[in-house]
Amino acid sequence: MQRNNKRLTGTAAQLVHISECGGWDAFLEKIADQVLCSFAQTYNDAARRPHLRVIGGTEKKFGGN
């Protein structure tokens, strides 16, 4: 919202948001940090899961075969 209580949309809203974040460089750094944290969390969650596989024995097939 601007001082006169009108809602900004489109490019004007983006420019105001970027200015409030401290400029283009600070905005991109913030976005990059968010992406990196999300990736690290997803990777760590996948790495914690056990990787199980059948060793020897008979394999059971599902689906009517």
Summary of the structure (lengths in Angstrom):
residues: 65
radius of gyration: 24.4
end to end distance: 62.4
largest distance: 74.0
contacts: 91
relative contact order: 0.06
helix: 55%
strand: 0%
